Amino acid sequence: MEPHERIILPLDVSDIKKAENLVDILSPYVGVFKIGFESIYSTMVNLLLTRSYESIGLINRVRNLAKKIGPEKAFLDVKLADIPNTVENTVKTLSLLGVKMINIHVSAGERAIKTAVANKGVSKLFGVTVLTSIDKDECFSIFGADPVSKVDQFARILVENGADGVICAPKEGLMLRRYRYFDKLIIACPNIRPEWSATKEERERVKDDQNVERQMTPAEAIKDGIDMLVIGRPITKPPVGIGGPVEAAKRIAEEITQAQKEI
């Protein structure tokens, strides 16, 4: 992959105009656009709440946005976690879009993962493990194990059932890369923050929804064998001194390039 192709940008916006603008300016500088709950559900709600003639316009904008992104750069971040039959039917439907990536939560279990793999079509199927907002104590209360142990267990389930990739914090991604057993898994990590993004405001945001102890810079992640980096606010809302989103994305791609040279 080219350096910029390793960057996954979350389209975590409820306004389709903002999504269109981000795609317009950043498409040449990032590899994948992640479409998650905020974008999906806000669009659905807007369609249901607008008048019929207005909803036609919104539908057309959604179609145009999908064309701008293209299936080869789209990641449906749906984190499916349901009974196998529901997962099967949902993945079968989503596979018709031919997007690059779809994800499921590993806690849905082996049967759900197997049926998702069997019905994913051309898409890569990724498994979500322990969310980056969860610290060690909370991980114990939810899963009965620390994040490293749980991610290891979840990743083994993904390998055994034919999934293409795993989504985890970079610290656990480093652990997985140490073992040849996980060589076939594509590792994608959120909680990636360039050093220059650590303004006081950004640090406060991160404390609210990410676990700092499980964080890395883009260079650290690449050197540790992470394949794809989920990077949102450092690109969409970079510090004033960096410039705008395009300059931030370019700067991260340069950091990735340098890290690749040093491996």
Secondary structure as UniProt FT lines:
FT   HELIX           3..6
FT   STRAND          7..10
FT   HELIX           16..26
FT   TURN            27..29
FT   STRAND          32..35
FT   HELIX           37..49
FT   HELIX           52..69
FT   HELIX           71..73
FT   STRAND          74..80
FT   HELIX           84..94
FT   HELIX           95..97
FT   STRAND          101..105
FT   HELIX           106..108
FT   HELIX           110..118
FT   TURN            121..122
FT   STRAND          124..128
FT   TURN            132..133
FT   HELIX           136..143
FT   HELIX           147..160
FT   TURN            161..162
FT   STRAND          165..167
FT   HELIX           170..177
FT   HELIX           180..182
FT   TURN            183..184
FT   STRAND          186..189
FT   HELIX           195..197
FT   HELIX           200..209
FT   HELIX           212..214
FT   HELIX           218..223
FT   TURN            224..225
FT   STRAND          228..230
FT   HELIX           233..236
FT   HELIX           240..242
FT   HELIX           245..262
//
